[in-house]
Amino acid sequence: MTSSQGDVQAKARAGLTSHGAAVFADIARAVGAHCAVVEDEHARWFVYWKAAPEAGLRALLLEVVAEGEQLQRPVVTEVLKYVDDVEGARWVDLLAGEDREFAERRRREWALIRELETRPRTLAGEIAALSPWCQRRLIERIADDVVLRDLAEHGVSRKIRHMARERMRLLRRAQQLLDAATTLPGSPAAGLG
């Protein structure tokens, strides 16, 4: 087997066309992973993970996913963290079957998380339809009592309900400490209220 035949077979194992492998190499250079090997799935994932938050690299990521990358679903779901709902739909459209269904659910869940970060509201009627993954992300990212109380009461599992109660407790304690610090004599914030 010649060296070029070996290169073609390695790229095929990665699911990439020759053009896809070249695009991968461009992304790897852009994120400073100059030695990343296209045949190494872990190295490719690291490169894609580093590139996903970078808006300037998303066109290249879109291109490499369209070129047959076997890591399509993880790449798409990672990018969904960083894009709005409209752009997320473009990414989801690259996938088929179960991969598409999974990514579509993640897209909807990220849209909800972003909505609740800016406009908290009650979720009690929606919680049963949310994945445990989404419920955990809400607990991690939302500091509003309405959302956390709903999750503490209606979360899908005992662990999620506990996490929500614990987050509310920690947020209350942090607020108490902040309030106490601002009322100490000599505190820069003392006397401002």
C-alpha positions in Angstrom: 0.0 0.0 0.0 1.4 3.4 -0.9 1.5 6.3 1.5 -1.3 8.2 -0.4 -3.5 5.1 -0.3 -2.9 5.0 3.5 -3.9 8.7 3.8 -7.1 8.1 1.8 -8.0 5.1 4.0 -7.3 7.1 7.2 -9.5 9.9 6.1 -12.2 7.5 5.1 -12.1 6.1 8.7 -12.7 9.6 10.0 -15.6 9.9 7.5 -13.9 12.8 5.8 -13.3 13.5 2.2 -9.9 14.9 1.2 -11.4 18.3 1.2 -12.9 17.7 4.7 -9.4 16.6 5.9 -8.0 19.8 4.6 -10.7 21.9 6.3 -10.0 20.0 9.5 -6.3 20.9 9.2 -7.3 24.6 8.7 -9.4 24.5 11.9 -6.6 22.7 13.8 -4.1 25.4 12.8 -6.6 28.2 13.8 -7.0 26.8 17.3 -3.3 26.2 17.7 -3.5 22.4 17.5 -0.9 22.2 14.7 0.0 18.5 15.4 -3.6 17.2 15.5 -3.9 14.1 13.4 -7.0 13.6 11.4 -7.1 9.9 12.1 -7.3 10.4 15.8 -10.9 10.9 16.9 -10.0 12.4 20.2 -7.7 14.9 18.6 -10.4 15.9 16.1 -12.9 16.3 18.9 -10.5 18.5 20.9 -10.0 20.7 17.8 -13.8 21.0 17.2 -14.4 21.7 20.9 -11.9 24.5 20.9 -13.3 25.9 17.7 -17.0 25.8 18.6 -17.1 29.0 20.7 -15.2 30.9 18.0 -17.8 32.6 15.7 -15.1 33.1 13.1 -14.4 29.4 12.8 -18.0 28.2 12.6 -18.2 28.4 8.8 -15.2 25.9 8.7 -16.9 23.7 11.2 -20.1 23.7 9.2 -18.1 22.7 6.1 -16.2 19.9 7.8 -19.5 18.5 9.2 -21.0 18.6 5.8 -18.0 16.8 4.4 -18.9 13.6 6.3 -17.2 14.0 9.7 -18.1 11.0 11.9 -18.3 13.3 14.9 -21.2 15.2 13.3 -23.6 14.9 16.2 -21.2 15.9 19.0 -19.9 18.8 16.9 -23.4 20.1 16.1 -24.6 19.8 19.7 -21.5 21.6 21.0 -22.0 24.5 18.5 -25.6 24.8 19.7 -24.4 26.2 23.0 -23.0 29.2 21.2 -25.5 30.1 18.4 -29.0 31.5 18.4 -32.1 29.4 17.5 -32.1 30.4 13.8 -28.4 29.4 13.2 -28.9 26.4 15.4 -31.6 25.2 13.0 -29.1 25.3 10.1 -26.7 23.1 12.1 -29.5 20.6 13.0 -30.5 20.4 9.3 -27.1 18.8 8.6 -28.0 15.7 10.5 -30.4 12.8 9.8 -32.4 10.3 11.8 -31.8 9.9 15.5 -28.9 12.3 15.4 -31.2 15.0 14.0 -33.9 14.2 16.6 -31.3 14.5 19.4 -29.8 17.7 18.1 -33.2 19.2 17.6 -34.1 18.6 21.2 -30.9 20.2 22.3 -31.5 23.2 20.1 -35.0 23.7 21.7 -33.5 23.2 25.2 -30.7 25.7 24.6 -33.3 28.2 23.3 -35.3 27.7 26.6 -32.2 28.1 28.7 -31.2 31.3 27.0 -34.8 32.6 27.3 -34.9 31.9 31.0 -31.5 33.5 31.6 -33.0 36.8 30.4 -36.7 36.4 31.2 -37.3 34.0 34.1 -40.8 32.5 34.4 -42.6 29.5 35.8 -41.9 26.2 34.2 -44.0 23.8 36.2 -46.1 22.6 33.3 -43.0 22.1 31.0 -40.6 20.3 33.3 -41.8 16.8 32.6 -41.0 17.3 28.9 -37.4 18.6 29.6 -34.5 16.1 29.7 -32.6 15.7 32.9 -29.6 17.3 31.0 -31.7 20.4 30.5 -32.9 20.5 34.0 -29.4 20.3 35.3 -28.2 23.1 33.0 -31.1 25.3 34.2 -30.0 24.7 37.8 -26.4 25.6 37.0 -27.3 28.7 34.9 -30.4 30.3 36.4 -30.4 32.2 39.7 -34.1 33.0 39.7 -36.3 31.6 42.6 -39.3 31.0 40.3 -37.4 28.7 38.0 -35.4 27.0 40.8 -38.5 26.5 42.9 -40.3 24.8 40.0 -37.4 22.5 39.5 -37.2 21.8 43.3 -40.8 20.8 43.3 -41.3 19.1 39.9 -37.8 18.0 38.8 -37.7 14.7 37.0 -35.6 13.0 39.7 -34.9 13.3 43.4 -31.3 14.3 42.6 -32.5 17.2 40.4 -35.0 18.4 43.0 -32.2 18.3 45.6 -29.8 20.2 43.3 -32.4 22.9 42.8 -33.1 23.2 46.6 -29.4 23.3 47.3 -28.8 26.0 44.6 -31.6 28.1 46.1 -30.1 27.7 49.6 -26.6 28.7 48.4 -27.9 31.8 46.5 -29.9 32.9 49.6 -26.7 32.4 51.8 -24.6 34.4 49.3 -27.2 37.2 49.3 -27.2 37.2 53.2 -23.4 37.5 53.2 -23.5 40.3 50.7 -26.2 42.1 52.6 -24.1 41.7 55.9 -21.0 43.0 54.2 -22.7 46.1 52.9 -24.0 47.0 56.4 -20.6 46.8 58.2 -19.3 50.1 59.5 -16.6 51.3 57.3 -17.8 49.3 54.4 -17.6 51.2 51.1 -21.2 50.3 50.5 -22.3 51.2 54.0 -24.5 54.3 54.1 -25.4 54.0 50.4 -28.8 52.6 51.1 
